[in-house]
Amino acid sequence: MTAGGPRPEDLSRSALVAIAAEQAAVCRVAELTVEQASAEVVFAAVAEELSLLLGVHMVRALRFEADGTATVVAARGRAANQVPPGTNIALSGGGVSRRVLETGMPAWIDDVSQVHGPIGDRLKTERVRCAAAGPIVVAGRLWGAVLVGAETVEALPAGSEQRLAQFAELVSTAVSNIESRAHVERLAAEQSALRRVAVLVAQQATAQDVFAVVTQELSRVVEVEMVRTVRCRLDGNVEILAALGDSRQQRLASGTIANVPPDSVLAEILDTAAPARREFPAGTATPPGGMAGARSVAGGPLVVNGRLWGAIVVGSTIARGLPPGTEKRVAEFAELLSTSIANIESRAEVQRLVAEQSALRRVAELVARQASPEEVFALVTDELSSLLGIEVVRTLRFEPDGRATVVAARGRPDDPMPPGTTLEVAPGGMLDELFRTGRPSRFENYAQIRGPTGAILRKEGTNCAAGGPIAVAGRLWGAMVAATSNPQALPPGSEDRVAEFAELVSTAISNIESRAELAESRARIVRAGDEARRSFERDLHDGAQQRLVALQFELQTIDATVPAQLPDLRRALSSLADGLTEVLDNLRELSRGMHPAVLTEGGLTPALRSLARRSALPIDARIELAGERFEEAVEVAAYYVVSEALTNTAKHAEASHISLSVLREPTSLALSVADDGRGGASASSGSGLTGLADRVEAIGGTIRVHSPPGEGTTIDVTLPIDL
């Protein structure tokens, strides 16, 4: 049979026939191995050849499992006692299979009645008297055994186990070849799967698509029924990003929040940030981690930019468990997925920065346009809500009494804190911390907040918030707060992003207050000037004018008493009287220019028509005010705009014609003075137009001067009616 065996001349004819049959059987099995037949075909051929060659009715090929059991991979026997391939059996003490498992050597038993347990019962049912087994060794490790049983010792004499071992060696070679081919095919499939995932990553697919593909590819390549891809949460739980099946082939919805069971593979991975695996023999409790029925569980960590991001865990219900090194294979996929997540997060960070800068720019433009506080608050609140994807954002102002008022809000339709709501600043809460420290803050424990504010926040479901202070001119003015029921929506650092928008609000409020102070300062100056002119006009009227009139009467009296024989004296007195009259007229004109009586008594329409009549240049006047009166500041500003414009045109424009338009708009007065002069006028050159701009802007109006050289000058003014 083999080297060192008996010589042919020493054997009988029947022995030669047996040897020839045995060699033929070995050759047939070897041919199958060389032809790279499947494991099932080789195992079946070995069972059939052994049954025919040894004349036994029971042949089985077994694979030893990690839990100490064995799985039938091929069998031959009587139909009534046939054990189908795939059957998992416990190895009883004293049996030949147990001996092979324990020793790694061939084994033979001449009386199987000593074998107890399920195996012994089955052997008795099959009327097996003796049995032999040979080990199947693959790559230096005990893989399984070939087992035969006979009804008589004569049919299976001592030494049969050695003959059986020859077939076991063939099976070992076949299994080794098959596993080598499977390893190569597995590597090829694994590389293809990794390549498909890498292509998906390079195509900048969404995170959800990548998670789903990795889960499917891993299930197919590693040949497992259950796969979980999870992300760590701030609250210690995990979020399921993708999942495939359990023992009932159920699918877990993406987005499901689950806890991390203690003493689970997932817990070990998250604790160590390293691959891990566990075996769960038949009969043990369901493994923790939601993988019901799993006999083996393995996984690897997802590490993104140096931080533990999540994990991938796989599970198998097959008795032999997961092949050695499965956890490392899973870790390879986890590493690729980690790279994908890093790329996705990098893209998301760039997109976030672009969106954030766009939002900040829109707010900054609104601030630069000198929008009202309400407009700025509303836009900042809306932009921050959209940017963070947060359902509730509020802008609040701290009051002197220690409370806070909501000045802008973006929230649910039934928002319990709409603009105008005044809140108590609950001790220990975020507003309290912002008020005390003046620094960005994050808060995640609203269960302990007492009082009305805490009750409202709990009612709306708030359990996490981030806020930034609004500081104006060195003082704490208020705060911006983003609140949510999902802490994951406010990752670490969100309070700093909120603070960036709060800084814009601070700038807006500072600018608004500065503009208000400037406008009030201008208004005070204009009011002081108007009051000074009125006072001077009264002084002129009640003092100088009255004295000049009295002197005029006295001079007339003296003139009447001069004798006729003194003509030179009469002429001198007459000349003096004319000069006095001229001074009085000039003084009256000066008084009217300072604060015209017609404006006070008749209003803007007659005052402007009076200016038009006294214009030194031809003028087309369109005054459509229907005799309506306006507030004194409006009428005075309109009068002096027209008066100064007409005076400047007459003195400097070298014009031949003037157009004047004064119209009543719904909320304002619209004035326009245009000439056909040489142009080139500017309100910033220190001319009289500068004073007009101050007067107009002091009451909230606008002035526009259009004066291209050689094309004339147009002054357009809008004055608000309701001050």
JONOR-V335480 format. One record per backbone hydrogen bond with DSSP energy under -1.0 kcal/mol. NH is the residue of the N-H (numbers start at 1). CO is the residue of the C=O. Records with the same first field share a line. If there is no record, write none. Layout:
NH = CO + CO
This chain:
5 = 2
10 = 7
11 = 8
16 = 12
17 = 13
18 = 14
19 = 15
20 = 16
21 = 17
22 = 18
23 = 19
24 = 20
25 = 21
26 = 22
27 = 23
28 = 24
29 = 25
30 = 26
31 = 27
32 = 28
33 = 29
34 = 30
35 = 31
36 = 33
37 = 32
42 = 38
43 = 39
44 = 40
45 = 41
46 = 42
47 = 43
48 = 44
49 = 45
50 = 46
51 = 47
52 = 48
53 = 49
54 = 50
58 = 149
59 = 76
60 = 147
61 = 74
62 = 145
63 = 71
64 = 143
65 = 69
68 = 65
70 = 89
71 = 63
72 = 87
73 = 61
74 = 61
76 = 59
81 = 78
86 = 72
87 = 84
89 = 70
95 = 92
99 = 95
100 = 96
101 = 97
102 = 98
103 = 99
104 = 100
107 = 133
109 = 131
112 = 129
114 = 111
115 = 112
121 = 117
122 = 118
123 = 119
124 = 120
125 = 121
126 = 122
127 = 124
128 = 123
129 = 150
130 = 150
131 = 109
132 = 148
133 = 107
134 = 146
136 = 144
138 = 141
141 = 138
143 = 136
144 = 136
145 = 62
146 = 134
147 = 60
148 = 132
149 = 58
150 = 130
160 = 157
162 = 159
163 = 159
164 = 160
165 = 161
166 = 162
167 = 163
168 = 164
169 = 165
170 = 166
171 = 167
172 = 168
173 = 169
174 = 170
175 = 171
176 = 172
177 = 173
178 = 174
179 = 175
180 = 176
181 = 177
182 = 178
183 = 179
184 = 180
185 = 181
186 = 182
187 = 183
188 = 184
189 = 185
190 = 186
191 = 187
192 = 188
193 = 189
194 = 190
195 = 191
196 = 192
197 = 193
198 = 194
199 = 195
200 = 196
201 = 197
202 = 198
203 = 199
204 = 201
205 = 200
210 = 206
211 = 207
212 = 208
213 = 209
214 = 210
215 = 211
216 = 212
217 = 213
218 = 214
219 = 215
220 = 216
221 = 217
222 = 218
224 = 219
226 = 315
227 = 244
228 = 313
229 = 242
230 = 311
231 = 239
232 = 309
233 = 237
236 = 233
238 = 258
239 = 231
240 = 256
241 = 229
242 = 229
244 = 227
249 = 246
255 = 240
256 = 253
258 = 238
264 = 261
268 = 264
269 = 265
270 = 266
271 = 267
272 = 268
273 = 269
276 = 299
278 = 297
280 = 295
284 = 281
294 = 291
295 = 316
296 = 316
297 = 278
298 = 314
299 = 276
300 = 312
302 = 310
304 = 307
307 = 304
309 = 302
310 = 302
311 = 230
312 = 300
313 = 228
314 = 298
315 = 226
316 = 296
321 = 318
326 = 323
329 = 325
330 = 326
331 = 327
332 = 328
333 = 329
334 = 330
335 = 331
336 = 332
337 = 333
338 = 334
339 = 335
340 = 336
341 = 337
342 = 338
343 = 339
344 = 340
345 = 341
346 = 342
347 = 343
348 = 344
349 = 345
350 = 346
351 = 347
352 = 348
353 = 349
354 = 350
355 = 351
356 = 352
357 = 353
358 = 354
359 = 355
360 = 356
361 = 357
362 = 358
363 = 359
364 = 360
365 = 361
366 = 362
367 = 363
368 = 364
369 = 365
370 = 367
371 = 366
376 = 372
377 = 373
378 = 374
379 = 375
380 = 376
381 = 377
382 = 378
383 = 379
384 = 380
385 = 381
386 = 382
387 = 383
388 = 384
389 = 385
390 = 385
392 = 483
393 = 410
394 = 481
395 = 408
396 = 479
397 = 405
398 = 477
399 = 403
402 = 399
404 = 423
405 = 397
406 = 421
407 = 395
408 = 395
410 = 393
415 = 412
420 = 406
421 = 418
423 = 404
426 = 424
429 = 426
433 = 429
434 = 430
435 = 431
436 = 432
437 = 433
438 = 434
441 = 467
443 = 465
455 = 451
456 = 452
457 = 453
458 = 454
459 = 455
460 = 456
462 = 457
463 = 484
464 = 484
465 = 443
466 = 482
467 = 441
468 = 480
470 = 478
472 = 475
475 = 472
477 = 470
478 = 470
479 = 396
480 = 468
481 = 394
482 = 466
483 = 392
484 = 464
489 = 486
490 = 487
494 = 491
497 = 493
498 = 494
499 = 495
500 = 496
501 = 497
502 = 498
503 = 499
504 = 500
505 = 501
506 = 502
507 = 503
508 = 504
509 = 505
510 = 506
511 = 507
512 = 508
513 = 509
514 = 510
515 = 511
516 = 512
517 = 513
518 = 514
519 = 515
520 = 516
521 = 517
522 = 518
523 = 519
524 = 520
525 = 521
526 = 522
527 = 523
528 = 524
529 = 525
530 = 526
531 = 527
532 = 528
533 = 529
534 = 530
535 = 531
536 = 532
537 = 533
538 = 534
539 = 535
540 = 536
541 = 537
542 = 538
543 = 539
545 = 540
547 = 543
548 = 544
549 = 545
550 = 546
551 = 547
552 = 548
553 = 549
554 = 550
555 = 551
556 = 552
557 = 553
558 = 554
559 = 555
560 = 556
566 = 563
570 = 566
571 = 567
572 = 568
573 = 569
574 = 570
575 = 571
576 = 572
577 = 573
578 = 574
579 = 575
580 = 576
581 = 577
582 = 578
583 = 579
584 = 580
585 = 581
586 = 582
587 = 583
588 = 584
589 = 585
590 = 586
591 = 587
592 = 588
593 = 589
594 = 590
595 = 591
600 = 596
601 = 597
602 = 598
607 = 603
608 = 604
609 = 605
610 = 606
611 = 607
612 = 608
613 = 609
614 = 610
620 = 658
622 = 660
624 = 662
628 = 625
635 = 631
636 = 632
637 = 633
638 = 634
639 = 635
640 = 636
641 = 637
642 = 638
643 = 639
644 = 640
645 = 641
646 = 642
647 = 643
648 = 644
649 = 645
650 = 646
651 = 647
652 = 648
653 = 649
658 = 618
659 = 674
660 = 620
661 = 672
662 = 622
663 = 670
665 = 668
669 = 719
670 = 663
671 = 717
672 = 661
673 = 715
674 = 659
675 = 713
676 = 657
678 = 653
680 = 707
685 = 682
690 = 687
692 = 688
693 = 689
694 = 690
695 = 691
696 = 692
697 = 693
698 = 694
699 = 696
700 = 697
701 = 696
702 = 718
704 = 716
706 = 714
710 = 678
711 = 708
714 = 706
715 = 673
716 = 704
717 = 671
718 = 702
719 = 669
721 = 667
